């Protein structure tokens, strides 16, 4: 059960996407939102900037 908690939490923190987290644990986005939604980053602009920086660094 621990992996089932760690994986969606990590994905939400990295991507902010309930859908991607739900794919990882084979559940619905609604269930992921209810169980793990508190881990969603509040500052989505900062999350977007972080992702863009990673993309530019990889290029």
N, C-alpha and C positions, 0 to 999 in steps of 0.2 A: 504494500500500500504506500510506502514511503516514496517510491519512484513516481507513483501516480500523483503525488502532491508536488514533488520537486519539479518535474518536467513541465507541467502547465504553468506553474509559477514562474519558472525561468523564461519560458517563451513569452508570457505576458509582460514581464519586465523588459525583455529585449525588443519585442515587436509591438506591444500594445494591442495585439489581435486575438480576440476570443476565438475566431475561426481557426487560426493556425494552432492555437493551444488545443482546441477540440480535436483537430486531426491527430495530434500527437498521442492523445489518450483514447481515441475512438469514442468520443462522446459528442454531445451537441454543444454549440456555442452558448445556448441558454444555460445549460448545466454548468459549464465552465464559468460563465459570468456570475452565477449564484454562489458557487463554491470558492472561486479564486479571484473574483472581481476586486477585492480589496487590495490586491497586489498590482493592479494596473497603474502605471505611472500617471501621476496627476498632471505633469507638465508635458503635454504631447509635443509642444514646439521643441523642447529640449531633446526629447526622444528622436524627433525627426532630424534635428541637427546632428545628433550622435550617429545616426544611420548614414546620413549623407557624408559625414566626415570619414566613416569607415569605407564607403564606396570610393571616395576620392583618393584615400590612401592606398587602396588596392589597385587603382588604375595606374 
